[in-house]
Amino acid sequence: MSTLLCFFLLLLGSLSFFQCVSSQSVAPDDADPDCLDIPIRNVTFPNEKILMDSQNYRSTLLVGAEGENRTWLTIDYDGGGVGRPGAGEFVDSWYEGNQGVQCLHRLHVCATLIPGGTSSFQSNWLITQYINISEPGISQLRINVTFSSSLVCSSQQCAQQQTFEVQTYETNESDDMNRGNISFYSYAGVRLIHTAEEGATTDSESFAVSSSGLYLAIWDQGSCTVINRIVVFYNICPYQILNKAVYPETVAPQGVFDPDKNVNAACIDNASPASSNSLSLSCRLLGVWGGSASCQCNPGYEANGTVCQACEEGTYKPFTGDSECNGCPDNSYSASPGSVSCQCLPGYYRAPHEGIAVSCTGK
């Protein structure tokens, strides 16, 4: 939605201020680069293409009270809210506890601790901003959720009090008019249950997608939960340069029954394949490269780390390979970089049967 249209609808009363401002936030482009280098963060791996990470936002609060202008939206569908008697410290909707650390957010819900909270219907929604999937052909995404239970419960209680599920609303473009309409959401096949006796659990699950973007919702029905981090991503075989071959970033197979993807690497500048099939690779499940590509420096070039550099003046290299450039034989010279042979100085010569590595002799 354009900024002009957004504020026009705001004036007409068709759109709330929260919806208007939040509609400008689209993941992953809205991530704060200053959050990427914070040491306290968990390490993310190069074979994960992050679409949305709750630790990528420096704002003091990622969510707020229902209807408040924040990046994420909360909906207290059951209507209990803070108006329930005895709810002075806890509310039966998602809220954010102050971490005191930029980019780290702790999201809470705990209707169980409110008088009457477990005896009535609970439906508490936490909805992200629009998540754009720019890469075509993505049919499955993964979600990592780090969470814990705020309540020690008996085995009979735990099924309700430590369980929540993931819902999605798929759409090919952002739709803040309907973002908060829970009838647009459907179960993504991901139900998260905290089973650890103490401490946080990180659960990684996958879910199918068929559109170029989506809103993600965490639906609580009466749990007592703290979420420390939510990451939405898909796996890639990462870009890398190895053995003078360039491995291109490639979307990995996303399901256990998906076949490996055949990929051809490319040689770095001034290099050639080491053999006829030395550029053949396979991109495997979870972003693991299969096979090994290999290239060698062309004649006139020598290896220097991950580049092939031209032989300096006064040196030469006649063959493909990773050997160093050689100094010119006696009484010969190479006048330009990247030479494959050395010419005899004026007054010197080689016999027709002599190779380029033989010194030149005078007349």
C-alpha positions, 0 to 999 in steps of 0.5 A: 500500500502506498503512503498516500493511499494509506493516509487517505484511508486514514482520513476516511476512517477506513484504516487505523493509525496503527495499520497505516504506519505498520503497513510500511514495515515489510520483512526482511527489508525492514531489519535493522543492520545495527542488530546484526553484530550484537555479541549476545545474539545466537549465531545464524548459519550461512545456509539459512536465508533469513526472512524474518528474525525478531532479534533484527529490530532495535525498537524498544518494543516489538509489540505493544498493547492491542491497537498500539503502533508497533511492528507486530500486532496483538489481538485479544480475540476473547476480549479478556484483556486488562479489564479482567479483575485481578489482572494488575500484573498479567494480561490475557493477551500477548505483551512484551517484557522489557529486556533492557537490551536493544534488539532482544525481545521477550514476548509473554502470554499467561492468562493462567495466572489471572483469576478465571483465566483458565476457566474461560475461552482464550484466543490470543494472537501475535501477528508479524509484519508482512514477510516477503519471499522474493525468491521464486519457487519457494514451496516450504519455509522453516521456523525456529522458535525459542520459548519457555513456559512461565508456569510449572504445571502437572502433566494434565495441565501441560497440554494446554498451558505449554502449547501454542500453534503457528497460523499463516495468512498467505498473500502475494502482497501486503494486505494490512486491511485484512492483516488483523482479520483472523478468519484469513488465517489457517493452521500451518501444521506447526504446534509447539509444546514446551517439554523441558522441565526448566529453561528455554526450548528451540523448536525448528519446524517446516511449513508449506507456502504457495504465495510470494509472501505471508503474515505469520501468527502465533495463536495462544489458547490459554498457555503460559509462554515466553517467546525469546526469538522467532526466525523464519527462513529457508535453506540455501547452499551458500555462495563460496569460493573454493579451489578457485571455483565459484559456488553459486548461492542456490535454494536448497531442496526443501523436503526430505523427498525432494531430489538434489539440485544439480548445479554447475560452478564457475571458475574465477577469472583467469582460471579453467576447469581442472577436468571435464567434469570438475564443475559439477555439484549438487545442492542437497537438503538443508543447504549442504554442497555435494561434490567438489569443484576445482579450477586451475590458473591459466597459462600466464597466471599464478595462484595467489589465495583465491585469485589468479594473478598475472605473471610479473614482467620478467617471469612467465608460465606456459601451462595451466596449473597452480604452479608459480611463474618462473623467471625468464631463462638467461638472455631472455625477457617478458615485456608484459604481465601475463606472459606465457613465454620469454623472448630472446634479447637482441643478438641472442637466439634459440635453435628451432628444436629448443623449448621456451625454458632453454636459455638464449645463446649469442651469435 
